[in-house]
Amino acid sequence: MESGSYPMIGRSLRTGLTLLVATLAALLLPMPAAAQDATVVEAGTLFDGRAVIEDARMVIRDGRVVAVGPRDKVAIPDGAAIVDRRGRFVMPGLIAGHSRVGTVSGIEHGGRHYSRETVARDLAQFQRYGVVAVNALGMNRPLFHQLRRDFNGPDHGGADLYGAGPGIGVIGGAPPEARMNTMPDQVARPANPEEARAAVRTMADAGVDVIKIWLDALGTGAPRMPPDIYAAVIAEAHARGLPVAAHIRDLADAKAVLAAGADIIGHGVRDQPVDDAFIALLRERGAWYMATINIDEANYLYAEHPEWLDDPFFRQALNPALEARLRDAAWRRETLAGADGARKAVAMNIANLRTLHAAGARIGLGTDSGGTALRIPGFAEHRELELSVATGLSPGEALTAATWGNAQMLRLQDRGTLAPGAVADFLVLDADPTRDIRATRTLREVWRSGRKVAP
């Protein structure tokens, strides 16, 4: 098995492997002695981020998992509180591998909207949709660094905030200032390698989790990032122990930045089919690939599906201005008339993800949700799961990409899993998404650090 692939193996074998881990954990980890220290969750089925356990039991202490396994193999500590969810499905909270926060107001987007209130609003919406951690991958204003510290843990009312700070873009190029309505402090645009290294040092000192770079010309002929600048960024980031995520569109840019040492391809290749050389670079680097199919599909998807406005799962994600736009028949006609380019990008993105999955690439799940009003926080993540399965991932592989895989990509060693030692962030669903990925829409409860926070 390739290190980055996640094939769903037989349930009996998976249960046996998980039982071994749970038994060892029960022997090695002390059980809580006091009633208030322990919570026991009884689940019909539990997915721990990589494997399925039937008739499962999970023991939580001080906000972390201390044991998990089949119910008849994990003891209940004396006096523990029992949470009976037999007949339901329990899984780790989702992690958004590529999103934005705080830059949308109504149907407008831009840096002037970035504030504590708008970031908190977006994180709360992510959490309502079962997303417990968000990687805000660039275009954050300086306030981000304080918010990253404040919005972390189960008590602030939303998903935990991680991210790249402003990120590093191109003078006169990506991200486009006019189209994205960026403010000067949202993106660093170094003129030479020395400035690039200085920008990385500033971001690292402020406490970012990843360095974001924009390479491509956005299909417009705008300037690309010069190789000496992105090489300097990557070298300095690695010297500071930080991974580098690259915004790309074209295969040539993706190859070049991987050859220079990038760790994450932050969007799918959309100009042409990926080739063996690209696959070899991904595998040699052990790099992660996020297709973010949503980034193009969102441009026309909701115009295609006005009936979704009657679906409560979708409708609760909409602000009034966006709902009004989606109900506008003239807007829908105009949007669909101009959708050819986005449709072609989606088709190429899907084909390339299918190829890379078959080749055993390390797949993360991102959406660029929150970047514009149509990239809808929370809902986009559920849609991307469905697209991933339609592309060829099994439901279990897609769920792994959105939980344990994204945690590994972001170097969050105690997130994205329900293994012993992990933060007890989990979801309770009415149906099993390892059988039908759309069952993620049966989300009933969100728990953070072993406490129910939603509904």
Secondary structure, DSSP 8 states (H G I E B T S, - for coil): --TT------HHHHHHHHHHHHHHHHHHS----SGGGEEEEEEEEEE-SS-EEEEEEEEEETTEEEEEEEGGGS---TT-EEEEEEEEEEEE-EEEEEE--S-EETTEESGGG-SHHHHHHHHHHHHHTTEEEEEE-S---TTHHHHHHHS-STTSSS-EEEE-TT-B--TTSSS-HHHHT--GGG-B--SSHHHHHHHHHHHHHHT-S-EEEE---TTTT-----HHHHHHHHHHHHHTT--EEEE--SHHHHHHHHHTT-SEE-S---SS---HHHHHHHHHHT-EEE--THHHHTTTHHHH-GGGGG-HHHHTT--HHHHHHHT-HHHHHHHHHT-HHHHHHHHHHHHHHHHHHHTT-EEE----BTSSTTS-TTHHHHHHHHHHHHHT--HHHHHHIIIIIHHHHTT-TTSS--STTSB--EEEESS-TTT-GGGGGGEEEEEETTEEEE-
